[in-house]
């Protein structure tokens, strides 16, 4: 057990007079009411966290990602940074599951998630959308070169060789990047489609590469 809160009540009574039963009952009732409210709030926060988090990696899930995307698009309207949506598909992940087992695949996802946490800025946010698909919202890049450097570090973090007992698989990523222009902040779907399309273009090119999507036009963005 641990103390969650401290409740202090006071009555304007003479120093020589102790609290009567009515006052004690009222204080107890009030404390119970506050305690129940705090407990409910704690449970709701916990349930909300579970609903928006991926249990395997601890990253935001798809629902959590959309919340982060809303916040990012709002900030992107200032237009003072190279904000971008990065979509990531892990190459050869099915091969990992088929040859090394799903448990090994889960460990790989956790390892990649930890690697990505290490190479991005605290302002940037990672999410697992499902399966082997990840998304990163980049907000820390002040210049285009900064964005390119971040994306390069992301690709390098996922490039690794894994295996056991003589069976090895080379892991890399197909990455699609869509810069978020201030005029594009009105439509989530257009941004997601642009980044997703760039990612699949990288996949069709053989993987282990990055494709930058072109800016969306105002007509497409709206």
C-alpha positions in Angstrom: 0.0 0.0 0.0 1.1 3.6 -0.6 -0.2 7.0 0.1 -2.0 8.4 -2.9 -3.1 11.8 -1.4 -3.4 13.7 1.8 -6.7 15.4 2.8 -6.6 18.3 5.2 -9.8 19.7 6.8 -10.2 22.4 9.3 -13.1 23.7 11.5 -13.2 27.1 13.2 -13.6 25.7 16.8 -12.0 26.7 20.1 -8.7 25.0 20.8 -10.0 23.4 23.8 -12.9 21.8 22.0 -12.4 18.5 20.1 -14.3 17.4 17.0 -17.7 15.9 17.7 -19.0 12.7 16.1 -20.9 14.7 13.4 -17.8 16.5 12.3 -15.8 13.2 12.4 -18.4 11.5 10.3 -18.5 14.3 7.8 -14.7 14.2 7.5 -14.8 10.5 7.0 -17.5 10.7 4.4 -15.7 13.5 2.5 -12.4 11.5 2.6 -14.2 8.4 1.2 -15.7 10.4 -1.6 -12.4 12.0 -2.5 -10.6 8.6 -2.3 -13.2 7.0 -4.6 -12.9 9.8 -7.1 -9.1 9.5 -7.1 -9.2 5.7 -7.5 -11.6 6.0 -10.4 -9.4 8.6 -12.1 -6.4 6.4 -11.7 -8.2 3.4 -13.2 -9.4 5.5 -16.1 -5.9 6.7 -16.8 -4.6 3.2 -16.7 -7.3 1.9 -19.0 -6.7 4.8 -21.4 -3.0 3.9 -21.4 -3.7 0.3 -22.2 -6.1 1.3 -25.0 -3.4 3.4 -26.6 -0.3 1.3 -26.0 1.2 -1.7 -27.7 1.7 -4.4 -25.0 4.7 -5.9 -26.7 6.9 -2.9 -27.3 5.4 -0.3 -24.9 5.0 2.1 -27.9 1.8 3.9 -28.7 -0.4 1.7 -30.9 -2.4 2.9 -33.9 -5.0 4.6 -31.7 -2.3 6.3 -29.7 -0.5 7.3 -33.0 -3.5 9.1 -34.3 -3.6 11.2 -31.1 0.0 12.0 -31.5 -0.6 12.8 -35.2 -3.3 15.3 -34.3 -0.9 17.1 -31.9 1.9 17.1 -34.4 -0.3 18.5 -37.2 -1.4 21.3 -34.9 2.2 22.3 -34.1 3.2 21.9 -37.8 1.0 24.8 -38.8 3.6 27.2 -37.5 5.8 26.0 -40.4 9.2 26.7 -38.6 10.5 23.1 -38.8 10.8 20.3 -41.2 8.1 18.1 -39.7 7.7 14.7 -41.3 5.8 11.4 -41.1 8.0 8.4 -41.4 6.5 5.0 -42.2 8.6 1.9 -41.7 8.1 -1.7 -42.9 10.7 -4.2 -41.6 12.1 -6.2 -44.5 12.1 -10.0 -44.2 10.1 -10.0 -41.0 8.0 -12.9 -42.2 11.2 -14.9 -42.9 12.2 -14.3 -39.3 8.9 -15.7 -38.0 9.0 -18.6 -40.4 12.6 -19.7 -39.8 13.3 -18.5 -36.2 9.9 -18.5 -34.7 7.3 -15.9 -33.6 8.9 -15.6 -30.1 12.2 -14.5 -31.9 10.2 -12.2 -34.0 8.7 -10.5 -30.9 12.2 -10.1 -29.5 13.3 -8.5 -32.7 10.4 -6.0 -32.6 11.3 -5.0 -29.1 15.0 -4.7 -30.0 14.2 -2.5 -33.0 11.9 -0.4 -30.9 14.6 0.2 -28.3 17.2 1.0 -31.1 14.8 3.6 -32.6 14.3 5.2 -29.2 18.0 5.7 -28.9 18.5 7.4 -32.2 15.6 9.9 -32.3 15.2 13.1 -30.4 12.8 13.2 -27.4 10.5 15.5 -29.5 10.0 12.8 -32.1 7.5 10.0 -31.4 7.5 6.3 -32.4 4.4 4.1 -32.7 3.7 0.5 -33.7 0.8 0.5 -36.1 0.6 -3.3 -36.1 2.6 -6.3 -37.2 6.0 -5.1 -38.4 4.8 -1.6 -39.4 6.1 1.3 -37.4 5.6 5.1 -37.7 7.7 8.0 -36.5 6.6 11.6 -36.3 9.7 13.8 -36.7 9.4 17.3 -35.2 13.0 18.0 -34.2 14.4 18.8 -37.6 15.1 22.5 -38.2 16.5 22.0 -41.7 16.1 19.5 -44.5 19.6 18.1 -43.8 18.5 17.5 -40.1 15.6 15.4 -41.4 17.7 13.5 -43.8 20.2 12.7 -41.0 17.5 11.5 -38.7 16.0 9.2 -41.4 19.5 7.8 -42.1 20.0 7.0 -38.4 16.6 5.3 -38.4 17.6 3.1 -41.3 21.0 2.3 -39.8 19.3 1.4 -36.5 17.2 -1.3 -38.2 20.0 -2.7 -40.4 21.3 -5.8 -38.5 22.0 -9.5 -38.8 20.2 -11.8 -36.5 19.9 -15.5 -36.0 20.8 -18.6 -34.0 22.4 -22.0 -34.6 23.7 -21.2 -38.0 20.4 -19.6 -39.3 20.8 -15.9 -39.9 18.6 -13.3 -41.5 19.7 -9.8 -42.6 17.2 -7.3 -41.3 16.6 -3.9 -42.9 13.7 -1.5 -43.5 11.6 0.0 -46.3 11.1 3.6 -45.3 8.7 6.2 -46.7 8.9 9.8 -45.6 6.3 12.5 -46.2 7.2 16.0 -45.1 4.3 17.8 -43.4 3.8 21.2 -45.1 1.6 23.6 -43.0 -1.0 23.6 -45.8 -1.2 19.8 -45.6 -2.3 19.7 -41.9 -6.0 19.5 -42.8 -6.1 15.9 -44.0 -4.7 12.9 -42.0 -5.6 10.4 -44.8 -3.7 12.2 -47.5 -0.5 12.3 -45.3 -0.8 8.7 -44.4 -1.4 7.6 -48.0 1.6 9.6 -49.2 4.0 8.2 -46.6 2.6 4.7 -47.1 2.9 4.9 -50.9 6.5 6.0 -50.5 7.2 3.1 -48.1 5.8 0.6 -50.6 7.8 2.1 -53.4 10.9 1.5 -51.2 9.6 -2.1 -50.7 9.2 -2.7 -54.4 12.7 -1.4 -55.0 14.0 -4.3 -53.0 13.9 -2.8 -49.5 16.7 -1.3 -47.4 16.1 2.1 -48.9 14.3 5.4 -48.2 11.8 7.1 -50.5 10.7 10.7 -49.9 7.2 11.5 -51.0 6.6 14.7 -52.9 4.7 17.6 -51.2 1.0 17.3 -51.5 -0.8 19.9 -53.4 -3.4 22.1 -51.7 -6.2 20.3 -53.6 -5.0 16.9 -52.4 -4.3 18.1 -48.9 -7.8 19.6 -48.5 
